[in-house]
Amino acid sequence: MESTGKNIYPLTEENLQALLTYFFPNSPRGNLKDVVKELNNMRISLHELEYSFEKILPLISVITEKIGDIPTQTNILDYSVESFLDQEYCNYNIDGERREIINLLRERAGVIASQEYTINVRKKLFTVRSWN
């Protein structure tokens, strides 16, 4: 699936599940109800999630190795989103092991952790320029 550049579908539980199933069909499903509400509150679009899944997909083995188990689709979603969050947010709101995994994902995927690209209101680095 190639990113279209347009955000024509709303971020709903059904649309998010379809996107997760497309990218991660072999991972167990998780509960998305609360996640969708939180993502909408953060103003993250389905298109941005699609873009982050494209970047995280080749790194699923990194997550699997670090957690010692097959990650659920919801866990992959969390890591995908957290890889874009402002580093200051990550330093205060997650535990050390999870922060280590996120930093490894950022490094391997090429996330540029620069204030220049941080959108402070949204507390994330969701721009195409955030990736090398």
Salt bridges, closest charged atoms under 4 A:
GLU48 OE1 - ARG122 NH2 3.01
GLU48 OE2 - LYS124 NZ 3.11
GLU50 OE1 - HIS47 ND1 3.84
ASP78 OD2 - ARG98 NH2 3.86
GLU82 OE1 - ARG98 NE 2.78
GLU100 OE2 - LYS66 NZ 3.30
